[in-house]
Amino acid sequence: MVEMDNLKPCPFCGGEVTIAEGGYRQTRWMYVTRGNKENRCNCYVIMESKTYDFDSSEMEKAKIKADLIEAWNKRIYKN
């Protein structure tokens, strides 16, 4: 899962970031990471969501993703 959802750019380089999903066994999490386009972030900045179960509802995943986006966008930016 890789998407853009109104994320502010990297606070250090101003590059694009994206949300990805990771996991281990039945535990999953989302994280903000470097983007994958021409203007991608070149920093090693990452922010993770809380963990959730592999079989969590789409509504629960959407809430976790929204919380992650809100937390990322509250960071202090250089611009």
C-alpha positions in Angstrom: 0.0 0.0 0.0 1.6 3.2 -1.1 -0.4 6.4 -1.3 -0.3 10.2 -1.1 -2.8 11.8 1.2 -2.2 15.5 1.7 1.1 14.9 3.5 3.3 17.9 4.1 6.8 17.5 2.6 9.9 16.4 4.5 10.7 19.0 7.1 14.4 18.8 6.2 14.7 18.7 2.4 11.2 19.6 1.3 10.9 16.5 -0.8 7.8 14.3 -1.3 6.9 11.6 1.2 4.4 8.8 1.1 2.6 6.3 3.3 3.6 2.7 3.2 2.5 -0.4 5.1 4.7 -2.9 6.9 4.3 -5.8 9.2 5.5 -9.0 10.8 3.2 -12.0 11.0 -0.2 -10.8 12.1 0.9 -7.3 13.2 0.8 -4.4 10.8 1.7 -0.7 10.9 1.8 2.2 8.5 4.6 4.7 8.2 5.6 7.9 6.4 8.6 7.3 4.3 10.6 8.8 1.4 8.5 9.3 -1.7 9.0 7.4 -5.0 8.9 10.2 -7.6 11.4 12.6 -9.0 11.1 15.1 -6.1 11.3 12.4 -3.4 12.8 13.0 0.0 16.4 12.0 0.3 16.4 12.1 4.1 16.0 9.1 6.4 13.0 10.5 8.1 10.2 8.1 9.2 7.1 8.2 11.4 5.2 5.1 12.3 1.6 4.6 13.3 0.4 2.5 16.1 0.3 -1.3 15.3 -2.9 -3.1 14.3 -3.9 -6.7 13.5 -3.7 -8.0 10.0 -7.5 -8.6 9.9 -8.4 -5.1 11.3 -11.4 -3.5 9.7 -11.0 -1.0 6.9 -12.6 1.6 9.1 -10.0 1.0 11.9 -7.2 1.2 9.3 -8.6 4.5 7.9 -8.6 5.9 11.4 -5.0 4.9 12.1 -3.9 6.3 8.7 -5.7 9.6 9.5 -4.0 9.8 12.9 -0.6 9.2 11.2 -1.2 11.9 8.6 -2.4 14.4 11.3 0.7 13.7 13.5 3.1 14.0 10.5 1.5 17.3 9.4 1.9 18.8 12.9 5.6 18.6 12.7 7.6 21.8 12.4 8.7 22.6 8.8 11.4 24.8 7.4 9.1 26.6 4.9 
